[in-house]
Amino acid sequence: MSRDDPSQGPDQQLIRLALTELPAEQRAVIELAYYEGLSSSEIAVRESMPIGTVKSRTAAALATLRSGLGGQRRRCG
């Protein structure tokens, strides 16, 4: 792995930590979208849930991540 690999940078470490602090149902939709590249519709089908549920969990998770990581980025940068 290269030193320039962005998946190993300090920002990625903060993101991984922040993901562990999300409720499991929110973390699941974020991981499916980010790591597997699934759309909201694809997540809804895979997880057998309404698309509105996927979208609301995604929105809640992103809001939590933004607020939690926003303070970290300001201090670091």
VOZA-814229 format. One record per atom (N, C-alpha, C, CB): residue in one letter; atom name; x, y, z. Coordinates in steps of 0.2 Angstrom, whole numbers, plus 5000, padded with zeros to 4 digits. Glycine has a CB too. Example, Ala and Ser with C-alpha at 12.3 -4.5 7.8 and 13.67 -1.06 7.14 Angstrom:
<rec><code>A</code><site>N</site><px>5066</px><py>4972</py><pz>5039</pz></rec>
<rec><code>A</code><site>CA</site><px>5062</px><py>4978</py><pz>5039</pz></rec>
<rec><code>A</code><site>C</site><px>5066</px><py>4984</py><pz>5039</pz></rec>
<rec><code>A</code><site>CB</site><px>5057</px><py>4978</py><pz>5045</pz></rec>
<rec><code>S</code><site>N</site><px>5064</px><py>4989</py><pz>5035</pz></rec>
<rec><code>S</code><site>CA</site><px>5068</px><py>4995</py><pz>5036</pz></rec>
<rec><code>S</code><site>C</site><px>5064</px><py>5000</py><pz>5039</pz></rec>
<rec><code>S</code><site>CB</site><px>5070</px><py>4997</py><pz>5029</pz></rec>
% end
This chain:
<rec><code>M</code><site>N</site><px>5004</px><py>4994</py><pz>5000</pz></rec>
<rec><code>M</code><site>CA</site><px>5000</px><py>5000</py><pz>5000</pz></rec>
<rec><code>M</code><site>C</site><px>5004</px><py>5006</py><pz>5000</pz></rec>
<rec><code>M</code><site>CB</site><px>4995</px><py>5000</py><pz>5006</pz></rec>
<rec><code>S</code><site>N</site><px>5003</px><py>5011</py><pz>4996</pz></rec>
<rec><code>S</code><site>CA</site><px>5007</px><py>5017</py><pz>4995</pz></rec>
<rec><code>S</code><site>C</site><px>5005</px><py>5022</py><pz>5001</pz></rec>
<rec><code>S</code><site>CB</site><px>5005</px><py>5020</py><pz>4989</pz></rec>
<rec><code>R</code><site>N</site><px>5010</px><py>5026</py><pz>5002</pz></rec>
<rec><code>R</code><site>CA</site><px>5010</px><py>5031</py><pz>5007</pz></rec>
<rec><code>R</code><site>C</site><px>5004</px><py>5036</py><pz>5005</pz></rec>
<rec><code>R</code><site>CB</site><px>5016</px><py>5035</py><pz>5009</pz></rec>
<rec><code>D</code><site>N</site><px>5003</px><py>5037</py><pz>4999</pz></rec>
<rec><code>D</code><site>CA</site><px>4998</px><py>5042</py><pz>4996</pz></rec>
<rec><code>D</code><site>C</site><px>4991</px><py>5039</py><pz>4996</pz></rec>
<rec><code>D</code><site>CB</site><px>5000</px><py>5044</py><pz>4990</pz></rec>
<rec><code>D</code><site>N</site><px>4990</px><py>5033</py><pz>4998</pz></rec>
<rec><code>D</code><site>CA</site><px>4984</px><py>5030</py><pz>4998</pz></rec>
<rec><code>D</code><site>C</site><px>4979</px><py>5033</py><pz>5002</pz></rec>
<rec><code>D</code><site>CB</site><px>4984</px><py>5022</py><pz>5000</pz></rec>
<rec><code>P</code><site>N</site><px>4974</px><py>5037</py><pz>4999</pz></rec>
<rec><code>P</code><site>CA</site><px>4969</px><py>5041</py><pz>5003</pz></rec>
<rec><code>P</code><site>C</site><px>4965</px><py>5037</py><pz>5008</pz></rec>
<rec><code>P</code><site>CB</site><px>4964</px><py>5044</py><pz>4999</pz></rec>
<rec><code>S</code><site>N</site><px>4964</px><py>5030</py><pz>5007</pz></rec>
<rec><code>S</code><site>CA</site><px>4960</px><py>5026</py><pz>5011</pz></rec>
<rec><code>S</code><site>C</site><px>4963</px><py>5025</py><pz>5018</pz></rec>
<rec><code>S</code><site>CB</site><px>4959</px><py>5019</py><pz>5008</pz></rec>
<rec><code>Q</code><site>N</site><px>4970</px><py>5027</py><pz>5019</pz></rec>
<rec><code>Q</code><site>CA</site><px>4973</px><py>5026</py><pz>5025</pz></rec>
<rec><code>Q</code><site>C</site><px>4975</px><py>5033</py><pz>5028</pz></rec>
<rec><code>Q</code><site>CB</site><px>4980</px><py>5022</py><pz>5024</pz></rec>
<rec><code>G</code><site>N</site><px>4972</px><py>5038</py><pz>5026</pz></rec>
<rec><code>G</code><site>CA</site><px>4974</px><py>5045</py><pz>5028</pz></rec>
<rec><code>G</code><site>C</site><px>4970</px><py>5046</py><pz>5035</pz></rec>
<rec><code>G</code><site>CB</site><px>4972</px><py>5050</py><pz>5023</pz></rec>
<rec><code>P</code><site>N</site><px>4972</px><py>5052</py><pz>5038</pz></rec>
<rec><code>P</code><site>CA</site><px>4969</px><py>5053</py><pz>5044</pz></rec>
<rec><code>P</code><site>C</site><px>4962</px><py>5055</py><pz>5044</pz></rec>
<rec><code>P</code><site>CB</site><px>4972</px><py>5059</py><pz>5047</pz></rec>
<rec><code>D</code><site>N</site><px>4959</px><py>5058</py><pz>5038</pz></rec>
<rec><code>D</code><site>CA</site><px>4952</px><py>5059</py><pz>5037</pz></rec>
<rec><code>D</code><site>C</site><px>4948</px><py>5052</py><pz>5037</pz></rec>
<rec><code>D</code><site>CB</site><px>4951</px><py>5063</py><pz>5031</pz></rec>
<rec><code>Q</code><site>N</site><px>4951</px><py>5047</py><pz>5034</pz></rec>
<rec><code>Q</code><site>CA</site><px>4948</px><py>5041</py><pz>5033</pz></rec>
<rec><code>Q</code><site>C</site><px>4947</px><py>5037</py><pz>5040</pz></rec>
<rec><code>Q</code><site>CB</site><px>4952</px><py>5036</py><pz>5028</pz></rec>
<rec><code>Q</code><site>N</site><px>4952</px><py>5038</py><pz>5044</pz></rec>
<rec><code>Q</code><site>CA</site><px>4952</px><py>5036</py><pz>5051</pz></rec>
<rec><code>Q</code><site>C</site><px>4947</px><py>5039</py><pz>5055</pz></rec>
<rec><code>Q</code><site>CB</site><px>4959</px><py>5036</py><pz>5054</pz></rec>
<rec><code>L</code><site>N</site><px>4946</px><py>5045</py><pz>5054</pz></rec>
<rec><code>L</code><site>CA</site><px>4941</px><py>5049</py><pz>5058</pz></rec>
<rec><code>L</code><site>C</site><px>4934</px><py>5047</py><pz>5055</pz></rec>
<rec><code>L</code><site>CB</site><px>4941</px><py>5056</py><pz>5057</pz></rec>
<rec><code>I</code><site>N</site><px>4933</px><py>5046</py><pz>5049</pz></rec>
<rec><code>I</code><site>CA</site><px>4927</px><py>5043</py><pz>5046</pz></rec>
<rec><code>I</code><site>C</site><px>4925</px><py>5036</py><pz>5049</pz></rec>
<rec><code>I</code><site>CB</site><px>4927</px><py>5043</py><pz>5038</pz></rec>
<rec><code>R</code><site>N</site><px>4930</px><py>5032</py><pz>5049</pz></rec>
<rec><code>R</code><site>CA</site><px>4929</px><py>5025</py><pz>5051</pz></rec>
<rec><code>R</code><site>C</site><px>4926</px><py>5025</py><pz>5058</pz></rec>
<rec><code>R</code><site>CB</site><px>4935</px><py>5021</py><pz>5050</pz></rec>
<rec><code>L</code><site>N</site><px>4930</px><py>5029</py><pz>5062</pz></rec>
<rec><code>L</code><site>CA</site><px>4928</px><py>5030</py><pz>5069</pz></rec>
<rec><code>L</code><site>C</site><px>4921</px><py>5033</py><pz>5070</pz></rec>
<rec><code>L</code><site>CB</site><px>4933</px><py>5034</py><pz>5073</pz></rec>
<rec><code>A</code><site>N</site><px>4919</px><py>5038</py><pz>5066</pz></rec>
<rec><code>A</code><site>CA</site><px>4912</px><py>5041</py><pz>5066</pz></rec>
<rec><code>A</code><site>C</site><px>4907</px><py>5036</py><pz>5064</pz></rec>
<rec><code>A</code><site>CB</site><px>4912</px><py>5047</py><pz>5062</pz></rec>
<rec><code>L</code><site>N</site><px>4909</px><py>5032</py><pz>5059</pz></rec>
<rec><code>L</code><site>CA</site><px>4904</px><py>5027</py><pz>5057</pz></rec>
<rec><code>L</code><site>C</site><px>4902</px><py>5022</py><pz>5063</pz></rec>
<rec><code>L</code><site>CB</site><px>4907</px><py>5023</py><pz>5051</pz></rec>
<rec><code>T</code><site>N</site><px>4907</px><py>5020</py><pz>5067</pz></rec>
<rec><code>T</code><site>CA</site><px>4906</px><py>5015</py><pz>5072</pz></rec>
<rec><code>T</code><site>C</site><px>4901</px><py>5018</py><pz>5078</pz></rec>
<rec><code>T</code><site>CB</site><px>4912</px><py>5013</py><pz>5076</pz></rec>
<rec><code>E</code><site>N</site><px>4901</px><py>5025</py><pz>5078</pz></rec>
<rec><code>E</code><site>CA</site><px>4896</px><py>5028</py><pz>5083</pz></rec>
<rec><code>E</code><site>C</site><px>4889</px><py>5029</py><pz>5080</pz></rec>
<rec><code>E</code><site>CB</site><px>4899</px><py>5035</py><pz>5085</pz></rec>
<rec><code>L</code><site>N</site><px>4888</px><py>5027</py><pz>5074</pz></rec>
<rec><code>L</code><site>CA</site><px>4881</px><py>5028</py><pz>5071</pz></rec>
<rec><code>L</code><site>C</site><px>4877</px><py>5022</py><pz>5074</pz></rec>
<rec><code>L</code><site>CB</site><px>4881</px><py>5028</py><pz>5063</pz></rec>
<rec><code>P</code><site>N</site><px>4870</px><py>5023</py><pz>5074</pz></rec>
<rec><code>P</code><site>CA</site><px>4866</px><py>5017</py><pz>5075</pz></rec>
<rec><code>P</code><site>C</site><px>4867</px><py>5012</py><pz>5070</pz></rec>
<rec><code>P</code><site>CB</site><px>4858</px><py>5019</py><pz>5076</pz></rec>
<rec><code>A</code><site>N</site><px>4866</px><py>5006</py><pz>5071</pz></rec>
<rec><code>A</code><site>CA</site><px>4867</px><py>5000</py><pz>5066</pz></rec>
<rec><code>A</code><site>C</site><px>4863</px><py>5001</py><pz>5060</pz></rec>
<rec><code>A</code><site>CB</site><px>4866</px><py>4994</py><pz>5069</pz></rec>
<rec><code>E</code><site>N</site><px>4857</px><py>5003</py><pz>5060</pz></rec>
<rec><code>E</code><site>CA</site><px>4853</px><py>5004</py><pz>5054</pz></rec>
<rec><code>E</code><site>C</site><px>4855</px><py>5010</py><pz>5050</pz></rec>
<rec><code>E</code><site>CB</site><px>4846</px><py>5005</py><pz>5056</pz></rec>
<rec><code>Q</code><site>N</site><px>4858</px><py>5015</py><pz>5053</pz></rec>
<rec><code>Q</code><site>CA</site><px>4860</px><py>5020</py><pz>5049</pz></rec>
<rec><code>Q</code><site>C</site><px>4867</px><py>5019</py><pz>5046</pz></rec>
<rec><code>Q</code><site>CB</site><px>4861</px><py>5027</py><pz>5053</pz></rec>
<rec><code>R</code><site>N</site><px>4871</px><py>5015</py><pz>5050</pz></rec>
<rec><code>R</code><site>CA</site><px>4878</px><py>5013</py><pz>5047</pz></rec>
<rec><code>R</code><site>C</site><px>4877</px><py>5009</py><pz>5041</pz></rec>
<rec><code>R</code><site>CB</site><px>4882</px><py>5010</py><pz>5053</pz></rec>
<rec><code>A</code><site>N</site><px>4872</px><py>5004</py><pz>5042</pz></rec>
<rec><code>A</code><site>CA</site><px>4871</px><py>4999</py><pz>5036</pz></rec>
<rec><code>A</code><site>C</site><px>4870</px><py>5002</py><pz>5030</pz></rec>
<rec><code>A</code><site>CB</site><px>4866</px><py>4994</py><pz>5038</pz></rec>
<rec><code>V</code><site>N</site><px>4865</px><py>5007</py><pz>5030</pz></rec>
<rec><code>V</code><site>CA</site><px>4864</px><py>5011</py><pz>5023</pz></rec>
<rec><code>V</code><site>C</site><px>4870</px><py>5015</py><pz>5020</pz></rec>
<rec><code>V</code><site>CB</site><px>4858</px><py>5015</py><pz>5024</pz></rec>
<rec><code>I</code><site>N</site><px>4874</px><py>5018</py><pz>5025</pz></rec>
<rec><code>I</code><site>CA</site><px>4879</px><py>5022</py><pz>5023</pz></rec>
<rec><code>I</code><site>C</site><px>4885</px><py>5017</py><pz>5020</pz></rec>
<rec><code>I</code><site>CB</site><px>4882</px><py>5026</py><pz>5029</pz></rec>
<rec><code>E</code><site>N</site><px>4886</px><py>5011</py><pz>5023</pz></rec>
<rec><code>E</code><site>CA</site><px>4891</px><py>5007</py><pz>5021</pz></rec>
<rec><code>E</code><site>C</site><px>4889</px><py>5004</py><pz>5014</pz></rec>
<rec><code>E</code><site>CB</site><px>4892</px><py>5001</py><pz>5026</pz></rec>
<rec><code>L</code><site>N</site><px>4883</px><py>5002</py><pz>5013</pz></rec>
<rec><code>L</code><site>CA</site><px>4880</px><py>4999</py><pz>5007</pz></rec>
<rec><code>L</code><site>C</site><px>4881</px><py>5004</py><pz>5001</pz></rec>
<rec><code>L</code><site>CB</site><px>4873</px><py>4997</py><pz>5007</pz></rec>
<rec><code>A</code><site>N</site><px>4880</px><py>5011</py><pz>5003</pz></rec>
<rec><code>A</code><site>CA</site><px>4880</px><py>5016</py><pz>4998</pz></rec>
<rec><code>A</code><site>C</site><px>4887</px><py>5017</py><pz>4996</pz></rec>
<rec><code>A</code><site>CB</site><px>4877</px><py>5022</py><pz>5000</pz></rec>
<rec><code>Y</code><site>N</site><px>4892</px><py>5018</py><pz>5001</pz></rec>
<rec><code>Y</code><site>CA</site><px>4898</px><py>5020</py><pz>5000</pz></rec>
<rec><code>Y</code><site>C</site><px>4903</px><py>5015</py><pz>4998</pz></rec>
<rec><code>Y</code><site>CB</site><px>4901</px><py>5023</py><pz>5007</pz></rec>
<rec><code>Y</code><site>N</site><px>4903</px><py>5009</py><pz>5002</pz></rec>
<rec><code>Y</code><site>CA</site><px>4908</px><py>5004</py><pz>5000</pz></rec>
<rec><code>Y</code><site>C</site><px>4905</px><py>4999</py><pz>4995</pz></rec>
<rec><code>Y</code><site>CB</site><px>4909</px><py>5000</py><pz>5007</pz></rec>
<rec><code>E</code><site>N</site><px>4899</px><py>4999</py><pz>4994</pz></rec>
<rec><code>E</code><site>CA</site><px>4897</px><py>4994</py><pz>4988</pz></rec>
<rec><code>E</code><site>C</site><px>4894</px><py>4998</py><pz>4982</pz></rec>
<rec><code>E</code><site>CB</site><px>4891</px><py>4989</py><pz>4991</pz></rec>
<rec><code>G</code><site>N</site><px>4893</px><py>5005</py><pz>4983</pz></rec>
<rec><code>G</code><site>CA</site><px>4891</px><py>5009</py><pz>4978</pz></rec>
<rec><code>G</code><site>C</site><px>4884</px><py>5008</py><pz>4976</pz></rec>
<rec><code>G</code><site>CB</site><px>4895</px><py>5008</py><pz>4972</pz></rec>
<rec><code>L</code><site>N</site><px>4879</px><py>5006</py><pz>4981</pz></rec>
<rec><code>L</code><site>CA</site><px>4872</px><py>5005</py><pz>4979</pz></rec>
<rec><code>L</code><site>C</site><px>4868</px><py>5011</py><pz>4980</pz></rec>
<rec><code>L</code><site>CB</site><px>4869</px><py>5000</py><pz>4984</pz></rec>
<rec><code>S</code><site>N</site><px>4863</px><py>5012</py><pz>4975</pz></rec>
<rec><code>S</code><site>CA</site><px>4859</px><py>5018</py><pz>4976</pz></rec>
<rec><code>S</code><site>C</site><px>4854</px><py>5017</py><pz>4981</pz></rec>
<rec><code>S</code><site>CB</site><px>4855</px><py>5019</py><pz>4969</pz></rec>
<rec><code>S</code><site>N</site><px>4850</px><py>5022</py><pz>4983</pz></rec>
<rec><code>S</code><site>CA</site><px>4845</px><py>5021</py><pz>4988</pz></rec>
<rec><code>S</code><site>C</site><px>4840</px><py>5016</py><pz>4986</pz></rec>
<rec><code>S</code><site>CB</site><px>4841</px><py>5028</py><pz>4989</pz></rec>
<rec><code>S</code><site>N</site><px>4838</px><py>5015</py><pz>4979</pz></rec>
<rec><code>S</code><site>CA</site><px>4833</px><py>5010</py><pz>4977</pz></rec>
<rec><code>S</code><site>C</site><px>4836</px><py>5003</py><pz>4978</pz></rec>
<rec><code>S</code><site>CB</site><px>4832</px><py>5012</py><pz>4970</pz></rec>
<rec><code>E</code><site>N</site><px>4843</px><py>5002</py><pz>4976</pz></rec>
<rec><code>E</code><site>CA</site><px>4846</px><py>4996</py><pz>4977</pz></rec>
<rec><code>E</code><site>C</site><px>4846</px><py>4994</py><pz>4984</pz></rec>
<rec><code>E</code><site>CB</site><px>4853</px><py>4996</py><pz>4974</pz></rec>
<rec><code>I</code><site>N</site><px>4848</px><py>4998</py><pz>4988</pz></rec>
<rec><code>I</code><site>CA</site><px>4848</px><py>4997</py><pz>4996</pz></rec>
<rec><code>I</code><site>C</site><px>4841</px><py>4995</py><pz>4998</pz></rec>
<rec><code>I</code><site>CB</site><px>4850</px><py>5003</py><pz>5000</pz></rec>
<rec><code>A</code><site>N</site><px>4836</px><py>4998</py><pz>4996</pz></rec>
<rec><code>A</code><site>CA</site><px>4829</px><py>4997</py><pz>4998</pz></rec>
<rec><code>A</code><site>C</site><px>4827</px><py>4989</py><pz>4996</pz></rec>
<rec><code>A</code><site>CB</site><px>4824</px><py>5002</py><pz>4995</pz></rec>
<rec><code>V</code><site>N</site><px>4829</px><py>4988</py><pz>4990</pz></rec>
<rec><code>V</code><site>CA</site><px>4827</px><py>4981</py><pz>4987</pz></rec>
<rec><code>V</code><site>C</site><px>4832</px><py>4976</py><pz>4991</pz></rec>
<rec><code>V</code><site>CB</site><px>4829</px><py>4980</py><pz>4980</pz></rec>
<rec><code>R</code><site>N</site><px>4838</px><py>4977</py><pz>4992</pz></rec>
<rec><code>R</code><site>CA</site><px>4842</px><py>4972</py><pz>4995</pz></rec>
<rec><code>R</code><site>C</site><px>4840</px><py>4971</py><pz>5003</pz></rec>
<rec><code>R</code><site>CB</site><px>4850</px><py>4974</py><pz>4995</pz></rec>
<rec><code>E</code><site>N</site><px>4838</px><py>4977</py><pz>5006</pz></rec>
<rec><code>E</code><site>CA</site><px>4837</px><py>4976</py><pz>5013</pz></rec>
<rec><code>E</code><site>C</site><px>4829</px><py>4975</py><pz>5014</pz></rec>
<rec><code>E</code><site>CB</site><px>4839</px><py>4982</py><pz>5017</pz></rec>
<rec><code>S</code><site>N</site><px>4825</px><py>4975</py><pz>5009</pz></rec>
<rec><code>S</code><site>CA</site><px>4818</px><py>4974</py><pz>5010</pz></rec>
<rec><code>S</code><site>C</site><px>4815</px><py>4979</py><pz>5014</pz></rec>
<rec><code>S</code><site>CB</site><px>4816</px><py>4967</py><pz>5012</pz></rec>
<rec><code>M</code><site>N</site><px>4816</px><py>4986</py><pz>5012</pz></rec>
<rec><code>M</code><site>CA</site><px>4813</px><py>4991</py><pz>5016</pz></rec>
<rec><code>M</code><site>C</site><px>4811</px><py>4996</py><pz>5011</pz></rec>
<rec><code>M</code><site>CB</site><px>4818</px><py>4994</py><pz>5021</pz></rec>
<rec><code>P</code><site>N</site><px>4806</px><py>5001</py><pz>5013</pz></rec>
<rec><code>P</code><site>CA</site><px>4804</px><py>5006</py><pz>5009</pz></rec>
<rec><code>P</code><site>C</site><px>4810</px><py>5011</py><pz>5007</pz></rec>
<rec><code>P</code><site>CB</site><px>4798</px><py>5010</py><pz>5012</pz></rec>
<rec><code>I</code><site>N</site><px>4810</px><py>5014</py><pz>5001</pz></rec>
<rec><code>I</code><site>CA</site><px>4815</px><py>5018</py><pz>4999</pz></rec>
<rec><code>I</code><site>C</site><px>4815</px><py>5024</py><pz>5004</pz></rec>
<rec><code>I</code><site>CB</site><px>4814</px><py>5020</py><pz>4992</pz></rec>
<rec><code>G</code><site>N</site><px>4809</px><py>5026</py><pz>5006</pz></rec>
<rec><code>G</code><site>CA</site><px>4809</px><py>5032</py><pz>5011</pz></rec>
<rec><code>G</code><site>C</site><px>4813</px><py>5031</py><pz>5017</pz></rec>
<rec><code>G</code><site>CB</site><px>4802</px><py>5034</py><pz>5013</pz></rec>
<rec><code>T</code><site>N</site><px>4812</px><py>5025</py><pz>5020</pz></rec>
<rec><code>T</code><site>CA</site><px>4816</px><py>5023</py><pz>5026</pz></rec>
<rec><code>T</code><site>C</site><px>4824</px><py>5023</py><pz>5024</pz></rec>
<rec><code>T</code><site>CB</site><px>4814</px><py>5016</py><pz>5028</pz></rec>
<rec><code>V</code><site>N</site><px>4826</px><py>5021</py><pz>5018</pz></rec>
<rec><code>V</code><site>CA</site><px>4833</px><py>5021</py><pz>5016</pz></rec>
<rec><code>V</code><site>C</site><px>4835</px><py>5028</py><pz>5016</pz></rec>
<rec><code>V</code><site>CB</site><px>4834</px><py>5018</py><pz>5010</pz></rec>
<rec><code>K</code><site>N</site><px>4831</px><py>5033</py><pz>5013</pz></rec>
<rec><code>K</code><site>CA</site><px>4833</px><py>5040</py><pz>5012</pz></rec>
<rec><code>K</code><site>C</site><px>4833</px><py>5043</py><pz>5019</pz></rec>
<rec><code>K</code><site>CB</site><px>4828</px><py>5043</py><pz>5008</pz></rec>
<rec><code>S</code><site>N</site><px>4828</px><py>5042</py><pz>5023</pz></rec>
<rec><code>S</code><site>CA</site><px>4828</px><py>5045</py><pz>5030</pz></rec>
<rec><code>S</code><site>C</site><px>4834</px><py>5043</py><pz>5034</pz></rec>
<rec><code>S</code><site>CB</site><px>4822</px><py>5044</py><pz>5034</pz></rec>
<rec><code>R</code><site>N</site><px>4836</px><py>5037</py><pz>5034</pz></rec>
<rec><code>R</code><site>CA</site><px>4842</px><py>5034</py><pz>5038</pz></rec>
<rec><code>R</code><site>C</site><px>4848</px><py>5037</py><pz>5035</pz></rec>
<rec><code>R</code><site>CB</site><px>4842</px><py>5026</py><pz>5037</pz></rec>
<rec><code>T</code><site>N</site><px>4848</px><py>5038</py><pz>5028</pz></rec>
<rec><code>T</code><site>CA</site><px>4854</px><py>5041</py><pz>5025</pz></rec>
<rec><code>T</code><site>C</site><px>4855</px><py>5048</py><pz>5027</pz></rec>
<rec><code>T</code><site>CB</site><px>4854</px><py>5040</py><pz>5018</pz></rec>
<rec><code>A</code><site>N</site><px>4850</px><py>5051</py><pz>5027</pz></rec>
<rec><code>A</code><site>CA</site><px>4850</px><py>5059</py><pz>5029</pz></rec>
<rec><code>A</code><site>C</site><px>4852</px><py>5060</py><pz>5036</pz></rec>
<rec><code>A</code><site>CB</site><px>4843</px><py>5062</py><pz>5028</pz></rec>
<rec><code>A</code><site>N</site><px>4849</px><py>5055</py><pz>5041</pz></rec>
<rec><code>A</code><site>CA</site><px>4851</px><py>5056</py><pz>5048</pz></rec>
<rec><code>A</code><site>C</site><px>4858</px><py>5054</py><pz>5049</pz></rec>
<rec><code>A</code><site>CB</site><px>4846</px><py>5051</py><pz>5052</pz></rec>
<rec><code>A</code><site>N</site><px>4860</px><py>5049</py><pz>5046</pz></rec>
<rec><code>A</code><site>CA</site><px>4867</px><py>5047</py><pz>5046</pz></rec>
<rec><code>A</code><site>C</site><px>4872</px><py>5053</py><pz>5044</pz></rec>
<rec><code>A</code><site>CB</site><px>4869</px><py>5040</py><pz>5043</pz></rec>
<rec><code>L</code><site>N</site><px>4871</px><py>5055</py><pz>5038</pz></rec>
<rec><code>L</code><site>CA</site><px>4875</px><py>5061</py><pz>5035</pz></rec>
<rec><code>L</code><site>C</site><px>4875</px><py>5067</py><pz>5040</pz></rec>
<rec><code>L</code><site>CB</site><px>4873</px><py>5062</py><pz>5028</pz></rec>
<rec><code>A</code><site>N</site><px>4869</px><py>5068</py><pz>5042</pz></rec>
<rec><code>A</code><site>CA</site><px>4869</px><py>5074</py><pz>5047</pz></rec>
<rec><code>A</code><site>C</site><px>4873</px><py>5073</py><pz>5053</pz></rec>
<rec><code>A</code><site>CB</site><px>4861</px><py>5076</py><pz>5049</pz></rec>
<rec><code>T</code><site>N</site><px>4873</px><py>5067</py><pz>5056</pz></rec>
<rec><code>T</code><site>CA</site><px>4877</px><py>5065</py><pz>5062</pz></rec>
<rec><code>T</code><site>C</site><px>4884</px><py>5066</py><pz>5060</pz></rec>
<rec><code>T</code><site>CB</site><px>4875</px><py>5059</py><pz>5064</pz></rec>
<rec><code>L</code><site>N</site><px>4886</px><py>5063</py><pz>5054</pz></rec>
<rec><code>L</code><site>CA</site><px>4893</px><py>5063</py><pz>5052</pz></rec>
<rec><code>L</code><site>C</site><px>4896</px><py>5070</py><pz>5051</pz></rec>
<rec><code>L</code><site>CB</site><px>4894</px><py>5058</py><pz>5046</pz></rec>
<rec><code>R</code><site>N</site><px>4891</px><py>5074</py><pz>5048</pz></rec>
<rec><code>R</code><site>CA</site><px>4893</px><py>5081</py><pz>5046</pz></rec>
<rec><code>R</code><site>C</site><px>4895</px><py>5085</py><pz>5053</pz></rec>
<rec><code>R</code><site>CB</site><px>4888</px><py>5084</py><pz>5042</pz></rec>
<rec><code>S</code><site>N</site><px>4890</px><py>5084</py><pz>5057</pz></rec>
<rec><code>S</code><site>CA</site><px>4891</px><py>5088</py><pz>5064</pz></rec>
<rec><code>S</code><site>C</site><px>4897</px><py>5085</py><pz>5068</pz></rec>
<rec><code>S</code><site>CB</site><px>4885</px><py>5087</py><pz>5068</pz></rec>
<rec><code>G</code><site>N</site><px>4898</px><py>5079</py><pz>5068</pz></rec>
<rec><code>G</code><site>CA</site><px>4903</px><py>5076</py><pz>5072</pz></rec>
<rec><code>G</code><site>C</site><px>4910</px><py>5077</py><pz>5068</pz></rec>
<rec><code>G</code><site>CB</site><px>4902</px><py>5068</py><pz>5072</pz></rec>
<rec><code>L</code><site>N</site><px>4910</px><py>5076</py><pz>5062</pz></rec>
<rec><code>L</code><site>CA</site><px>4917</px><py>5077</py><pz>5058</pz></rec>
<rec><code>L</code><site>C</site><px>4918</px><py>5085</py><pz>5057</pz></rec>
<rec><code>L</code><site>CB</site><px>4917</px><py>5073</py><pz>5052</pz></rec>
<rec><code>G</code><site>N</site><px>4913</px><py>5089</py><pz>5057</pz></rec>
<rec><code>G</code><site>CA</site><px>4914</px><py>5096</py><pz>5055</pz></rec>
<rec><code>G</code><site>C</site><px>4919</px><py>5099</py><pz>5061</pz></rec>
<rec><code>G</code><site>CB</site><px>4908</px><py>5100</py><pz>5055</pz></rec>
<rec><code>G</code><site>N</site><px>4918</px><py>5097</py><pz>5067</pz></rec>
<rec><code>G</code><site>CA</site><px>4922</px><py>5100</py><pz>5072</pz></rec>
<rec><code>G</code><site>C</site><px>4929</px><py>5097</py><pz>5071</pz></rec>
<rec><code>G</code><site>CB</site><px>4919</px><py>5098</py><pz>5079</pz></rec>
<rec><code>Q</code><site>N</site><px>4930</px><py>5091</py><pz>5070</pz></rec>
<rec><code>Q</code><site>CA</site><px>4937</px><py>5088</py><pz>5069</pz></rec>
<rec><code>Q</code><site>C</site><px>4941</px><py>5091</py><pz>5063</pz></rec>
<rec><code>Q</code><site>CB</site><px>4936</px><py>5080</py><pz>5067</pz></rec>
<rec><code>R</code><site>N</site><px>4937</px><py>5092</py><pz>5057</pz></rec>
<rec><code>R</code><site>CA</site><px>4941</px><py>5095</py><pz>5052</pz></rec>
<rec><code>R</code><site>C</site><px>4943</px><py>5102</py><pz>5053</pz></rec>
<rec><code>R</code><site>CB</site><px>4936</px><py>5095</py><pz>5046</pz></rec>
<rec><code>R</code><site>N</site><px>4939</px><py>5106</py><pz>5057</pz></rec>
<rec><code>R</code><site>CA</site><px>4941</px><py>5113</py><pz>5058</pz></rec>
<rec><code>R</code><site>C</site><px>4947</px><py>5113</py><pz>5063</pz></rec>
<rec><code>R</code><site>CB</site><px>4935</px><py>5117</py><pz>5062</pz></rec>
<rec><code>R</code><site>N</site><px>4947</px><py>5109</py><pz>5067</pz></rec>
<rec><code>R</code><site>CA</site><px>4953</px><py>5108</py><pz>5072</pz></rec>
<rec><code>R</code><site>C</site><px>4959</px><py>5106</py><pz>5068</pz></rec>
<rec><code>R</code><site>CB</site><px>4952</px><py>5104</py><pz>5078</pz></rec>
<rec><code>C</code><site>N</site><px>4959</px><py>5102</py><pz>5064</pz></rec>
<rec><code>C</code><site>CA</site><px>4964</px><py>5099</py><pz>5060</pz></rec>
<rec><code>C</code><site>C</site><px>4967</px><py>5103</py><pz>5054</pz></rec>
<rec><code>C</code><site>CB</site><px>4963</px><py>5092</py><pz>5057</pz></rec>
<rec><code>G</code><site>N</site><px>4962</px><py>5107</py><pz>5051</pz></rec>
<rec><code>G</code><site>CA</site><px>4964</px><py>5111</py><pz>5045</pz></rec>
<rec><code>G</code><site>C</site><px>4964</px><py>5118</py><pz>5047</pz></rec>
<rec><code>G</code><site>CB</site><px>4960</px><py>5109</py><pz>5040</pz></rec>
% end
